[in-house]
Amino acid sequence: ALDDLHRRCRFPHLLVNPHALRVNADRCGITGFGVAELLRRSRPDFDWLADDTFVAPEAAARPGPASDQYSLALVYLNL
């Protein structure tokens, strides 16, 4: 899902954390897509990423699909 969103919209999620994942009996989904892009455009100092323990190290410099995969891997690790 993350790769498909990046392919279609041309920007990564960047805020993948346990709160952004929704799972029920037969479906799963990702919430908050696009929020990081709005923050990136309005707050280029990236201080909004500083307190997120699931953010990829390169997210403030060169974010991309791998940044979301890194965050997703940390979520799985914590589960």
Buried (B, 14 or more C-beta within 10 A) or exposed (E): EBEEBBEEEEBBBBBBBEEBBEEEEEEEEBEBBEBBBEBBEEEEEBEBBEEBEBBBEEBBEEBBBBBBBBBBEBBEEEE
